[in-house]
Amino acid sequence: MHGLSRLGNEASSLSPPSSPRHRGRKSSSSAINSSAGGGSFRSGGGPGGGRVQLKNVVERFGYFLISAMYRRRGVLLVAPLLYISVMLMYLGIIGLDVVNNFSSGGGDNVGPGSVYRSPEVFEKLWPFMEAESNRTSNLLMNVWNPKRRQGWKPCITQAFPSSGLSELPKSNGYLIIEANGGLNQQRISICDAVAVAGLLNATLVIPIFHLNSVWKDSSKFGDIFDEHFFMYALRKHVNVIRELPEDILQQFDHNISSIVNLRIKAWSSPTHYLEKVLPKLLELKAVRVAPFSNRLAHTAPPVTQGLRCLCNFEALRFSEPIRMLAAKMVDRMVKKSSKSGGKYVSVHLRFEEDMVAFSCCIYDGGEEERREMDAVRERSWRGKFRRKGRVIRPGSNRVDGKCPLTPLEVGMMLRGMGFDNNTSLYVAAGKIYKAEKYMAPLKQMFPLLETKDTLASQDELAPFMGHSSRLAALDYTVCLHSEVFVTTQGGNFPHFLVGHRRYFNEGHAKTIKPDKRKLAQLFDRPSIRWLDFKRQLQDMLHHNDVKGSETRKPNNSLYMYPMPDCMCKKSDARIGYGGNATRTA
């Protein structure tokens, strides 16, 4: 026996699920039908058995051909196919029109919500917001209903055998992985690598960080995370070392790139690792997987899930320089929030230049904005958005809730929900597109607004400048401790943060994830009444309160939904890792 796996027969035999990026895509047929007039034939009442209302020349032609064919019984089967072909040609014409509209700087006005009219709405509603400023009761004192909390407690030890092992079994070999992407994509790679190392009874080498062409951060593992604490926290479950032993390095001429790189498909099951990777590990004594992002399925045996929980919520804390400055920033934010009992709102604002360009949405910058965004798209994605046949619909993107919220829209949303000008607001963001223009109305609505650049001095931030992941870690910590977190565009940052907040807040995320489809409709109504505006946004806040305590479904990530894999009911909780959790991120 080789001690092949500490999981034995527990490993799931399920095949790897498809990537979440390709799941749940809704059909656009309803939008197409709407733009096409809602169908080709409609029958009405009358003695003749129904009259046909024809919309255009193409439909008349199609109807004429089909009518002629119906008179000849031999071609009845051909008629539906011909009609479908004609309609596809018709829809193709619409697609070409949309491309032309985008390239000329216009938008595809597909109905309410497709045009950026938020400044008009703000101008109409601002007097009513001012009238409700300086209220004595602040929403932050009772924004979340205590009854929503279900009494969850960090409870990672539930995943591990109660008896435990006095020492780890002999290792099957060394696992080297390369983490790519930004801060939180690296976090996925690290935690999944710990889980795989435990599954294979392998010794994990401290992960190597790939220099990402977008993030351009040269930080190593120890620059961002506390390396010593990481190894200590995992010592009873996975052996972690800083670098390969000398005898192993000699086998590969002291060149890690000479170690065989196994190509693992995304979302591979634990069974795949046991059947394909473990034999190579036993044979070669060292294997490498690069890149390693999203290489382990969401569904896994309890012990594997437990290792993910232990790594993410307990072992993986930020390095001391990051923790020290982040603690000062949180303390300063609490002191500045005296009017709301030390509670504040944090917002992850995704309105950077590259995000606006990638979304292909149109705001209010006219021809200058179009030129700037075209230049950014070409510089960053080199022709991706000019490929032949590519259809870009800015208006449809807005209606579908795919456009990044502007600072103005975030401010209007929060004021509509009931947060007044006494609310302390922390904005976590990169470099905002045209910040002077777009941040002004948000500061007008929330004068107690702070960022890392205002909470920390230039001298304090100097060691972190030029290192986007370290700066993101500061934002992450300040957002983690806020009473309310607002996520505006998705991504790995809110994905991990929402799960971390659930872990520390009895299972409740205390997070606002706005319904951007509904917001697109609201912000496209300059004539909307303030009371109606508030009612709909307060309903949205209530919905987020209800959804805050969701538990993980089979294909969801436990990094965002830690219940029940990483948590249990307080009455059932056993003391251990996570039994007395402290916020060490």
N, C-alpha and C positions, 0 to 999 in steps of 0.2 A: 504494500500500500504506500502511496506517495503523499497521503494527506492532501489529495487533489483539491478538495474544496471543503470549507467549513460549513457549507450549507447542505451538503448531501443531496437528497432528492427534493429539497425545498424549491430549487430553481424553477422558475416558470418555464413551461414548454411553449408558451405563446410565441408566435412570430412577431418581429418588431412592428409596432404600429407605424403608420405613415407619419411624416413630419407634420407638426401642428400648422406649419405654414401652408400646407396643402389640404388641411381639413376644414370643413365647415364653410366652404365658399358657397355663398347663396347664388342661386340662379338669377340672372339679370333679365329673365324673360318678361317679368312684370313691367320693368322699366321700358323694355323694347315695345311691348304691346301698348303701353301708354303713349309712347312717342309716335306709334304707328296709327293711332286713332282707335285702339281698343278692339281690333278684330276686323275681318274682311267682310263678313256677311252678317247682317242682322235682319231678322224677320219681324214684321209688324202685323197687327191684326188687320183683317179685311176678308172679303169674300173670295179673293183669289188665292188664298193659302199663304200669304206673306209676300211683302215687297222687299226687294233688295236695295239697300242704300249704298251706293258706290262712292268711294272717297276720292279717287283720282283716276288718271288715265291708265296706270298700270293695273289697278284692280278691275277696271272696266274690261281691259284686254284679257286679263286672266279669267274673268267671269264669262266673257264671250267664248273663249276657247273651251272652257269646261262645259258650258251649255251645249256647244256643238258636239262635244265628245259624248255627252250623256245621251244624245240622240242615236249614237252608234254603240250598241251594247258591247261590241268587241274591244273597246278601248276604255272601259270603265275603270280598270285598274291603273291606267296611266294618268288619269285626270288628277288624283291627289298629288302624285309626284310632280306633275307639271306645275300645279298651283304652288307647291312648296318652293320650287325652283324660282318661280316668279317673285314670291315674297322675299326670298333670300337676296335676290338682285335688288329689290326695293330697299331692304334694310342696309345693304352695302352702300347705297347712295347716301343714306343718312350718316354712316360712318365716315365717309370721305368729307362730308360737310363739316363734321366735328373737327377733324384734323385741320382743315383750312381755317376754321374759326380760331383754334388755339394758336396757329402759326401767325395769324394776323393780329394777335393781342386781345382778341375778344374771348367770350366764354360761351359755353353751351347753356343757354337758359332753358332748363328742362322743367321749370316750375318753381313754386315757392321754396326758398332756401338755397337756390343755386347761385345767388349773387351776394357779394359781401356788402351788406348794408348796416353793419353794426355801428359805425360812427353816427349814422342818422338816428338809430334807436337810442344811442347814448345821449345825444343832444336832446331828445324828447324826454328821456326819463331822468336826467341828471337833477333837475329841480326837485323831483320827488325823493331822490336819494339824499340830497342835502337836507331836506325836511326831516328825514328820519335819522340824521346823524346825532352823535352825542347822547345816545339813549342811556338810561340808568342801568338797564339789565342787558348784559352782553350774552349773545347766543352761545359763546364758547363755554359758559358755565354749565349749560345743560343741553348741548347739541346732540348727544347720543343718549338714547333711551336705555337706562340700566337693565331693563327687562330683556333687552336683546342679547345680553351676554349670557352664555350658556355654562359658565363656570368651568372652562377648560384650563388645564394646567400643563406646563412643559413636563413631559413624561417619556423621555427617550429610552429609559431602561426597559420599558415594556417590550421592546423589540429583541432584546438579548436574553439568552437563557439565564435563569435565576442563579444557577450554580456558578457559571462563569469558569474561566480558565486561569490557573495560577500564572501561566506564561503562554505565550503564543507558540503554536507548533512550528516545526522547522519550515522555513520559507521555501516555496517552489521556485523562486527566482526573483528577478528585479523588473519592475514596471516603470518605464520612463514615458511621460506624456508631455505634450506641448499644448499649453493653454493659449488660445488666440482671442482676439477681440478686445473690448473694453473691460472695465472693472468687473461688471457683473456677468459678462459672458465668461471671463476667466474664472469667476466663482463657480459657475456651472461645471466647468471642466475639472476644477479641483475637487469638488464634492463628489462628482461622478467617478473620478479617478480613485478616491478613497473607497468608494463602494465596490468598484471593480477589484481593487487590490485585496479587499477583504473576501470577496467572492472567490478569487483565485488563490488565496493564501499567498499573496506575493508581497514583497517588500517594495514600498513606493518611494521613489526618489523625488525629492522636492520638485514640483512641476517647473518646467522651463516656460518662460513667457515669450511668446512670439512678438516681434516688433511690428505692430499693426500699421499698415499704410495710411489708415484714416486717423487712428488715435495718436500715432507717432510718440508713444510713451516708452522710454527705454527702461522703465522701472523693473526690477527683479522682484521675486516673491517676497524677500525680506524687507524690501522698501515699502511694500503695501501692507503685508500681513505680518503678524508676530510669529516668526518661524519657530522659535523655541517653544512657545505655548502650544502651537499647532501640533508639534511632535509629542509633547507631554500629554495633551488632552486625548490623543488617539492611542497612547501607548498600550492600553489593555486590549485593543481591538485590531489595530493595523500597525505594523512596524514601518516607520518613516525615517529615512536617512537623508542627509544633505547632498551627498554625492556617491557615486558608485565606488566600491572598494577597488583597491589597486589591482588585484588579480583579475577582476572582471574587465577593468579598463585595458589591461595588457592584452587580453584576448582580442580586443577590437582596436589595437594600436592607438589607444588613448584618444579615439575619435568616436564620439557618441553617434555621429551620423552613419558610422559603419554598422551599427546595430540594426538588425532588420526592422523595417517600419511596416507594421501590419495595417492594412487598409480595412478599417471597420466601417460598415454602413451606419448611417444615422439611425438612432433609436433601436439599436440591436438589443435583443433579449438577453437575460442572464444565461440562458441555455446556449446561445451562440458563443458566448465567451468561454463557457465550460467545454464546448465541443471543438471550437476552432482555435482559440487563443491559448488555453491551458496546455495542450500538447506541445505547442511551439515554445511556451515558457519553460516546460520541463526539459525540452530538448536543448534549447539555446542558453538557458539560465538568465537571459535578459532579452526583453522585447520592448519595442518603442511604438507608440501610437501618436502620430502627428499629422494633421491636427486632431484634437480630441473633443471638440465642442459637440454636445448633443449626441454622444455616442452610446448612451445607455437609455433603454426604454423607461417610460414613466412607471410602468407596472413592473414590480419586482417583489421577491420574497421579503418578509418582515425584517430579517437581519440586514439585508441590503438597504432597505429603506431606513432602518435605524442608523446605519453608518452615514447615509446622506444627511439625516437630521443632526447627528452628532457633529459632523463636520461643519455644516452651514450655521447652525444656531449656537454652537458652543465652542468648537475648536478654532474656527476661522475668525479671529478678531484682528482689527487693524493694528499696524505697528505702533510703537510707543509715540513717536513724533506726531502721527496723525491723531491718536487718541488724546494726547495732551492738548493740542490746539482745538480739536473738536469739542472737548469738554468745556474749554473756556468759551467757545462760541455758543454752546447750548446755555451755559450759565448766563452769559450776557443777554441772550434772547429771552430767557425767563425773567430777568430783571427788567428788561424793556417792556415786558407784558404785564406790568403791575396792575393795569386797569382791568385785566381779565384773569386775575389770580395766578399769573405766571404761565397761562396757557396761550398758545399761539397756533396759527395756521401756516403750514408749509405748502408750497406749490412747486411741482416739477414742471417748469415751463419749457416746452420744446418749440421755440420760435427762433432757432438759430438759422443762419443763412442756408446751410446745406439741407436742413429739414424742410424749409419752405420751398426750396428748389426741387427737392425730390418728390414732394407731394403734388407738384404741378397744379397747385391751386392759385387762384388770382385774387389779390387783395385790392388795395386802393392806390397803388403806386403808378398806374398807367404805363406808358411806353418805357419809362425809365426802369420800372420794376421788371418788365418783360425782358429788356436787354440784360439786366443784371442776372436774372434767373437763368436765362439762356446761357450766359457765360459760365455760371456756376455749374450748370448741368454738363456742359461740354468739358469743363476743366476736371470735374470729379468723376464723370461716368462716360466720357469719350464716345459720343454718338449713340449711346443706349436709347436716348429719347428721340432720335431722328431715324430710327430704323424704319425701313419701308413697311408699310402696313400697320404701324403702331398707331393705335387710337388713344388719344388723350382727351378726357372730358373733364375740365376743371369744375364746371357746374355740377356734374354728376358726382364728382368727388366730394363736393361740399354737402350735397343732399345726403350722401351715404355716410357722412360723419368722418371722412378721411382727411379733412384739412386741419392742420395744427391750429389750435386756438390762439388768437392774438392776446397780448396782455390786457387789452381793452375788454375782450370777451370774457376772460377769466374774472376780471374785476366786476363786470356787470352780473355774471353768474353768482358770485359770492354775495354781492349786495342784494340781489334778488332773493337769495336764500335766507338773508337776515343778518349777515355779518356787517357791522357798522364801521364807521371810521375810527373807532377806538380799538379795532382788531389789529393785533400785531401780525404782520405777514412776513414770512421768510420765503424768498424766491430762489430756488435751486435751478441753475441754468448755465449754459455755456454763453458764448457771445451772442446776444440778441440781435437779430436783423434790424438795422436802423433803430437802435435802442433809444436814442433821444426822442424820436417820433413816437414809437409804439409803447414805450414805458411810461410816458407822461400821463395818460389818462388813468393808468393803474395806480400811480402814485397820488393822483388827484383823489381817487376813491379811497385809497388806503395810505394815508400819510405816514403811518408807522410801519413802513416797508423797509426790510433789511435784505442784504445779500452777504455772501462771504466777504466781498470786498468792503462792505461797511462794518461788518462785525469784527473783522480781523484787520490788523494794521498791515501795511506793505511789508514791513520787516518780518512779521509773523508768517506771511504768505510766501515770502521770497524763496524758502527752500522747496516749495511745492510748485512754483511756476514752471511751466514747460512740461509738467507731468500731469496729464489730464486725469489719469486714474487716481492719483493722490488727491487732486482737487475734488473729484467726484466722491471720494471717501468722506471728505469734510461735509459736503452737501448731504450725503447719505445719513450721516450721524445726526445732523441737525433736524432732518426730516423725520428720522426715526423717533425722536423725542417729542414731536409736536402733538398737540391734541387732535388736530385735523390734518390729514395729508390729501392733497389734490393732485391727481394724475391726469395729464391732459392729452397724452398721445401714445401711451403704451411703450413697450420696449423692456429691456432687461432690468433697468433701474427700478421702475415701479413694480415689476414682477417680483423681485426679491424683497423690496421694501414692504410691500403689502403683506407678504408672508411673515416677515420679521415682526411687523406690527401686530399681526394676529398672535404670534408666539408670545409677545410680551404683554398683550392686552386681553388676556382671558379668552382668546379665540376671536375677538372682534377686530376688524381691520382699521376702524376709525378712519376710513378713507372715502373720499368723494371721487367716483369715476363717472364723469358726466355722460349723459346720453347726447352725443354730439349730433345725432340726427334730429332730435327734438330741438336742440339749441339752434341748429341751422334754420329751422322754421321760425323760432322766436326772434332771432336776430335779423330776420328778413321782414319784420312787421313794424315799420316806423310809427304806425298809428296805434300800436298795442297800448292798452291801459296798464298803468303801474300795478294795480291790484291783480289783474289777470297775470301779468308777468311774474309777480311774486308768488302767486298761488301755484303756478306750474313749476317754478324752481324749488319751492318748498316741498312739493310732491316728489321732486327728483331727489332732494336731500333725504326725505323719509325712505325712499326706495333704497338708497345707499346704506342707510342704517339697517334696514331689514336684510340686505344682501351681505352685510359685513361679516356674518358668522357662518358663511358657507363652508361645508366640509368638502374634502377632495373626492372627485369622481374618478373612475378608473383611468381615464386618459389625461387627467390633469397633473400638473407638477406639484409635488409636495413643498417645493420652495415657495410657492404662492399659497398653497392650501395645506398647512401643516397638520390639520386635524383630519383623520385620527392617527396618522402615522407617527407624528412627533409629539402629540398631546393626548391627554385623556381627561375624563371628568375628574374634578377635584376629589370626589368621594372614592374614586378608583385609583388615584395617582399613587405611585410608589416613588419614594425618594431616591434620587440618583442623579445622573447627568440631567440637568434641566430642572431638578426638583426645587431648587432655589435660584432660579435664573436671574442673572443681572445683565444689564445692557452693556455688553462689552464690545459691540461691533465697532 
